[in-house]
């Protein structure tokens, strides 16, 4: 069962994901890095993964698109 939280900035319900859950998923799927932007991207991937939404991942060669794409098959 997913935990949900209220986003006070824009009034939406969002999936409540802890930092330890993000780190666990990053380790499991080989995503390396500790920047807040990367952690936010992983958080979004974890929110989108259980849906049927299409996702386009772009980036330079060698930037980890293939590793990151595995997050969407959680």
C-alpha positions in Angstrom: 0.0 0.0 0.0 1.3 3.4 -0.9 1.5 6.3 1.6 0.2 9.6 0.4 0.9 13.2 1.5 -0.5 16.6 0.7 1.8 19.0 -1.2 1.1 22.4 0.3 2.8 24.2 -2.5 0.4 23.2 -5.3 -2.4 21.4 -3.4 -1.8 17.9 -4.9 -1.7 14.6 -3.2 1.8 13.1 -3.7 3.3 9.7 -2.8 5.2 10.0 0.5 8.6 8.5 -0.1 11.4 8.6 2.5 15.1 9.3 1.8 15.9 5.7 2.9 13.5 4.3 0.3 15.1 6.5 -2.4 18.6 5.2 -1.4 17.4 1.6 -1.4 16.0 1.9 -4.9 19.1 3.7 -6.2 21.3 0.9 -4.9 19.0 -1.8 -6.2 19.0 -0.4 -9.8 22.6 0.9 -9.9 21.8 4.7 -9.9 24.8 6.5 -8.5 24.9 10.1 -7.1 23.7 12.1 -4.2 22.5 15.4 -5.6 19.0 16.6 -4.5 18.0 16.9 -8.2 18.9 13.2 -8.8 17.0 12.2 -5.6 14.0 14.2 -6.8 14.1 12.5 -10.2 14.2 9.1 -8.5 11.2 10.1 -6.3 9.3 11.1 -9.4 10.2 7.8 -11.1 8.9 5.9 -8.1 5.6 7.8 -8.3 5.2 7.2 -12.0 6.4 3.6 -12.0 3.1 2.0 -10.8 1.1 4.0 -13.5 0.6 3.4 -17.2 2.2 6.8 -18.1 4.8 7.0 -20.9 8.1 8.5 -20.0 10.9 10.0 -22.2 14.4 9.9 -20.7 16.9 12.1 -22.5 20.6 12.8 -21.8 24.1 12.6 -23.1 25.8 9.3 -24.0 27.0 7.6 -20.8 24.8 9.7 -18.5 22.9 6.6 -17.1 19.7 6.6 -19.0 19.6 2.8 -19.2 20.1 2.4 -15.5 17.6 5.1 -14.7 15.0 3.6 -17.0 15.0 0.4 -14.9 13.4 2.4 -12.1 10.2 2.6 -14.1 9.7 -1.2 -14.0 9.6 -1.3 -10.1 
